[in-house]
């Protein structure tokens, strides 16, 4: 069995294509959960995996999207989540050859997280945890979180995988025509936040055709410290006589391969509407293609859920330091004034100094969620309390910096666990960086 982490450093790997659309062509009803077929129609699912392997796929994705209890509950199958997901992985393992890897495909819960919705971060974490234990036990080689529209939920998924499995992680978001996710997350913020948490690969999938993902991939590549993955649809879906169709041909689809590879993509496949024929055309496009050296970034970065900052050592970055009164007002939930300021170019990032405030003084989890939703500038943290820093980092939908002084009680390993950019010294956050 090939090793995924070494393979993506050396080659461009070929993913597979759609599961749901292909199974619908084989009789799956639009009202059925495709995961149910892992038990009710195992031969059809296994044969589909075989079709993709024969088309040239290096990695087969499992028929487990979205495969979580919240979604399966809508089909009355929530209590069978573990069994259905594990079956999808086992069928893929049966169909795969010795040189074919298995990626567990896991999507979002379809429920909005707090503070915009009712699902808490930890509740989402627990939902992913259940599915992740199933796919790891069943023999998946890696996990692919895909089609996420909310960076906060994607972070919950990545953390669940990181903290409960040993599987390499792919983190992929889907983008609207404005180049952002439905929740307004930028491609750069998605890449920075997920790679800082330890994702082995970040990328984009679904959306429209390949042309719709060129710009998000290019933007990710400007900040990527890991290789990229892309899985476009076969064009935009259209409704014709009550049936969803995709008009893009395999040849049109594969014509973007070279441009993707030139922009850091080292795993390429298809999403909705694609078939084994699309994978064969991608394989043709990759054959003989000169693969340029991938240029991964080492310059430190910060990111809010919406914007990012590259911390160039040759460029001064303006900071807004909040007064004690301003910090008290912010902790009390008064975000509107600062949110307006953050929509200007008056400064590049915020320095939040909690001083000697204790974590019992306020609800850090709620604060981090509200802050991340409303404040668009990246942030650097400073506090005497390790608990405040750790809780903020866990629930903040971005990548924050943390000032660490010589006598700090902060654990460097815990800061690194949450992907923080560690700033040495406490006079100016970026002195010596």
C-alpha angles and dihedrals in degrees: 000000000000119000110244097209094053094039095058090052092055107033148019105255125209119232125196131247143246123336103179097048092044092050090049088057087054094052108282110146119233088236095054127091106243089216089066088069090065085077104023099042106019095154092057092049093045092048091052090055088050091051091056093046090051090048088061107267115161090193127036119205118217126242091247104107115158092355100164132126096249093055096038090050087067087064094043090253103105093113089056095053096113093045096047095046094045090050091054091055094045092052090052091049090052091051098043123094123226092270096046120096126210121228119192106226110216125175135188125290094246089234125110116244126227137302089034094034142016103265114096122221091246092048089054089046091055092049091054091043092061093050094043093054089052096051094044093049091048092057109263115164095210142352126243116200103196145171093027117163097183120060090203092060092043089055090052089053095047092048091049090054093044095049100040107030141036094225120129109246133227115191116196131175132192122229137211126227089271090064095251134095120261087265092052098256115153122228090242093053091049092051096045096046096047099042090048088057090054107268109161091212135014130194153125134277144171109014107114130316124318091280090064092057100046094087097044089050092048090051092048090050092059090065103023119128090175133047119275134240127206131188113169127185121251088262127295114325118247130198112231121172090339093309127108111232135181116212102191114109123225089247093054090045095052094046090085094057097099093051092050092050091049088057100056102277112147098163120048133175144128137280130190116006097012123122139184088281089062090053091051090053091048089052090052090050091051094047109098093001112141105236111217121218110271114239109210120189125244099173109114118252141192126204139187117197088270111028140026139209126210107211100219113188089217096056133068116232120206117227133199112215114198120223121235090257091050091049091051090050091049093049088051088060101261101139103143100087094047091044090058092049090051090061090066132073093241093114140005103224143359129245111211110195111188091178113191095338111139123229089242090064094076144000101272093184093055091042093053091049095048092043093050092049097049109027112075101185121088116255141218118202133214126180142139091224114083088197093060092049095046095046092048092049093049095053102031111104097223141034116290131192122232126205111224118192127198094261096038121142090210118120111233091204091055092048090050090047089063093043097248121167103237116220118200115219131015106237100078116004095227104035108136093009 
